[in-house]
Amino acid sequence: MANDTQPPDAGAAAGWSADAVARAREKFHCPACGAEAHWNPGKKALICPFCGTESPATLEVRAGETVIVEHDLVAALRGIPDSARGWQAEKTSVRCQSCHAISVFDAEKVGRRCDFCGSASLVPYEQVKDAFRPESLLPLAVSESQSRDLIRTWYRHQWFAPNRFNEKALTDTVHGIYLPYWTFDAKVNANWSADSGTYYYTGSGKNRQRHVRWTPVSGSLSHAFDDELVCASLGVNEARLRKIEPFPTSGALVPYDAGYLAGWTVERYQIDLVAASKTSRERMDAEVRDMCRREVPGDTQRNLQVDATFYEQTFKHVLVPVWLMTYTYRGKSYQVVVNGITGVMSGSRPWSWIKIGLAVLAAILLLILIGAITGDS
């Protein structure tokens, strides 16, 4: 169970009837793009038909009418002025019709392919309202030549990849890209209770049996989360990004300046703040529960209950650099991504079933040979 200093989420509205919802008369504008959001009875939430943002809200009856009550998070979004939106430089935005990434680059660049999937199916992207401008960013530290060397080394260790696959290290283009991230800070106080189990044994020899002596225990802990990262990109595979994290956002961030992005492609965030905050809270809840689990004494445990209260919750919108190589092999797209600060990398590649088959055959022949030698002995 988790609490915080905000009002309860949209699930609290589950008990309202469809008629009550239908009587809501005032318009509600999307906190992300400013368009009019519509109530979705299935999700029991306000959904923006333009950008898809789900706005957390509760419903209350006031003076016989149903009204919408905003969360602190939505109020914070509304409090961001228009002067904090946009890129502070002339930019062009396009959406890829293949991978749906929204790329932002210098206005004079034309005739581009998608940096994320290589598709030429790019269409102009017209946003209802300018995106929130990042507060800060991490300047790129790994050079293109360094990233290419890292990728070449990675290629050489892909033993079961097709032979033609290795040629990609020399022929494909490596793209430097700034990806959008949300970071979240929060403090938490958690009270926990559980049954602590201690093993004891009876009997001896083959009759020895293990038993558990259960004892109720409880405790509390406090923790501060700092810069918990949630990527807002749709252009890069999430599993790949998780493997190259973390980015050193706690100490190396610099204030946003459009000059850092001159000549570089930036992906506009597509996972909005509201959705990202939910993801962050789920991760924090899981981590707090795991910390409480480790506090339970004894040999085993059961019935762990956690009551967590979050407070002093803050967020930032930041940009982080990566080097990205995307290529297509036999009609399927693969990505290799390098952390632009630490050089940590992760990639996907095709499999050569011929090589795998030969390896399996060689292993079988080796086992047969060992068996024959052992039999002769």
Protein Blocks (a to p, Z undefined) as FASTA:
>chain_A
ZZdfbdcdfklmmmpcfklmmmpmbdcddfknopacdddfklopacdfklopacdddddd
eehiacddddfklmmmmmpcfklgcjhiacdddddfklopacdddfklghiacfklopab
dcddddfbdcdddfbdcddfbdfklmmmmmmmmmmmmmkbcfklmmmmmmpccddddddd
ddddddddddddddddddddedehjllccdddddddddddddddehiacdfbfkbcfklm
mmmpccdfklmpccddfklmgoiacdddfbdfklmmmmmmmmmmmmmmmmmmmmpgcjbd
ehiacddddehiacdddddddddddddeehiacdddddfknopacddddddfklmmmmmm
mmmmmmmmmmmmmmmZZ
